[in-house]
Structure formats: C-alpha cells, structure tokens
C-alpha cells in the first residue's frame, strides 16, 4: 500500500440566505493576482455584497435580510437543460466565460 494520499481538494458550499463556505486548501486572490491572506482553511465568502470585509463574509447578510437559495438558480438565460450561462461555470466577462 502506498502511504502517499491524493491531495485534498477544496469544496465550496452555498448556504441559503448566507455565504459561500470554502473548505480545504485554497488560495484566494484579488483581481490583480495578489494573495488575500485568510489564515484559515475554512472561509465564508460574501454573497450579499454588503460585508465590510469583502470578499469575506462578516454576517451582514442577516442584517440586510439577504435572500438567496442554497441551490443552483435558473435564470432567464437558462433554458432549463443545464446549457445556459449558469451551467457554464463563469459569469459573462470573467475568465472562462464564453
């Protein structure tokens, strides 16, 4: 048996009306490629846009009554077949967008 294990992959979990929780080894970068030091292996990323520590969550979503599902949303551009922009993995204008 090999004692070398496969490297752990990060997971991102969406929480209804709350943040994205990133668990596992990851590197968080700003738009210029500068590392944002999180000093943690689990980090909550803001989805409401109101956090004073963006991109990190500070719990403000509760104060502003932020609402969002914890599952994939179907938008007007999604044809329901999983082939719309939301299924492509990147927002328009971002790396990886079509």
N, C-alpha and C positions, 0 to 999 in steps of 0.2 A: 504494500500500500504506500502511496505517496503521501508525504507529510505536507506537501505544498497544496494549499487550497486556492480555489478560484477567488480573485479579488471581489470584495463586496461591491455591489452596485448601489448607487443612491436611488431612493424611491421618493416620489412626490405624491402626497395625498391631499386631495381637496376636501375642505370641510364646509358643510352647508353654513351659509351666512358668516363664514370666517376665512382664515388664511389658507395658504398652501403650506403644508408642512413638508420640509425636505429632510430626509433621514439618510444617514450613511455618509461615506466620504464624498465630498464635492468641493468645487471651487466656485465662489461667487465673484463675478467680475462686473465692473461698471461699463458704460458704453465705450469708454476709452481703453478697456482691457486691464484696468488697474484692479488688483485683487481687493475685495471688500473683506476685511478680517471679521469673521463671525465668532471665532474662538469656541465654537460648538460643533457637535456632529449632528444636531437636530436644530433646524432653524425654521421659524414661521415667516413666510413672505406675505406682505400686504396685498390684498386684492381690492380693498375698498378705495384706495388712493388717498386716504386721509391721515395715515400714520405720520407722526412727526419724525420717525426714524426710517422712512422709506429707503430701500425696498423692504426693510424688515417690519414686521407687524408689531404694533405697540398696544393692541387691544381696542383702538379707537373704533373699529367696526361695530362694536357693541353700542357705543355712544351715539353713532350716527344711524343706527338701525339698518346697517348694510344687509342686503338680501341677495343671495345667490345660491343656486343649488350646489350640492356636493357631487353632482354627476355631470356628464357632458351635456351641454345645451345644444339644441338645434336652432340655428339662426335662420334668417330669411334667405341666406345664400346657400344653405344646406338643403339638398334635395331629398334628404331622409335616407339616402342609400349609403351614407358614410363616405361620399366622394366630394363634398363641398369643402370650402377653405378650412372649416373647423376640423375636418378629418385629415388635413394635410400636415398638421403639426406646427405651423408657423403663421403668424398674422401677416397680412399684406405689408410689404415694405421692410420686413425683418429677414435676416439671413435664413434661408431655407424656404422662403415663400415663393410661390410660383407666379 
